[in-house]
Amino acid sequence: MSPPVYLDHAATTPVDPRVAAAMAGCLGADGVFGNPASAGHFHGEAALERVEAARAAVAAAVGADPDEVVFTSGATEADNLAIFGVAEHARPRGRHLVTARTEHKAVLDPCHELERRGWQVTYLTPDERGRIAPERLAAALRADTVLVSLMHVNNEIGTVQDVAAFAAVCERHGGARLHVDAAQSVGKTALDFKAGGADLVSLSAHKSYGPKGVGALLVSRRRGVRIEPRQFGGGQERGLRSGTVATHQVVGMAAAFALAVAQREAEATRLAALRERLWCGLEAHGGAIRNGAPQDTVAAILNVSFAGVEGESLLAAVAPRISVSTGSACTSASGEPSYVLRALGRDERLAEASLRFGLGRSTSAADVEEAIEAVGAALSRLRRIGGGCVTAP
Ligand SMILES: *Cc1c(COP(=O)(O)O)cnc(C)c1O
């Protein structure tokens, strides 16, 4: 039997073969395997050159300057560095943060930890489409607010937030830095660090056909952002992230980002058509509720709740034919209903009976038809059982 169709591109993506080739060139004896921090000899210098070229390419892909890029092990580490880094640095000025209930765990958990250590955090609630109103943010800011952390593209429902409006609110406040988790953004929507006005932005390679285990934190130089490091050692990455930079990983991230940006507009158009076909097909099965509105979500994500079925059974029923998630890969292990959908106002049962379809580079029209079919078959079987048409002995 063939493996199920992969419709989980919001959780991770395969590495593009061109990206893998670039990475392979930085590993073996005949490649650029040196330590980029070993200046002064040939092999170290060659590696440093690759790392700096990668830094320039990542910066170019997101509208940043090369010296604003701090490489990390992924967006989780970048989020932690931004949140703890600002909180520690601004500690004498205030200990209040603002974020949203719909953020990724990599933002929420550092906030919870700061609360445990004596900071105060305000959690904003989105509207039913997943949007955070800038006025709500403005109302939550206090004299002692030092950081606002709000994401760009939501990983479960795909909602794109108005980062420029958040930046304007923080600018008026004067004392609050803006951190943006943009792990889902590259290749799915336009991201311009300078124009967007954020102070700090987290990036990840593996949501954009790059390798897992690498990302970056953009730290605005122009805006004079200062953060405390969390990790100490060799002083790499301007002292903000000590540790040998993984040449093959950052080279992979740079190659993946360049491809993603080059293909972005064409892909968005193609995926938008596929997503609307998918939604029409699912809607025709009855009892489908769309989470997130098409006009403010990226084309790559469709999240749907299904009335009249139980979540776990639905996922199990479709699993042999399509690989989809109920929500974040990081929370699906807990078996809890999606807190993102709960924050949008969905009740527990509906939040549980939801599927997130992630469309990507490998998604074809045939894959979409397979998904519509598979969900339809699962729904009619489960609803027959749940609806009492099958009489119990
Ligand atoms: C995947 C993801 C993360 C975590 O990124 P890693 O690179 O896997 O650590 C953080 N935030 C969002 C929105 C994500 O989608």
The ligand as an ORCA input file, in Angstrom:
! r2SCAN-3c Opt
* xyz 0 1
  C       7.215     25.400     14.267
  C       6.972     26.648     15.014
  C       7.800     27.034     16.085
  C       8.968     26.181     16.539
  O       9.971     26.188     15.576
  P      11.192     25.136     15.674
  O      12.150     25.636     14.638
  O      10.605     23.804     15.359
  O      11.742     25.226     17.050
  C       7.523     28.200     16.737
  N       6.491     28.978     16.359
  C       5.669     28.652     15.352
  C       4.559     29.562     14.974
  C       5.872     27.473     14.637
  O       5.057     27.135     13.648
*
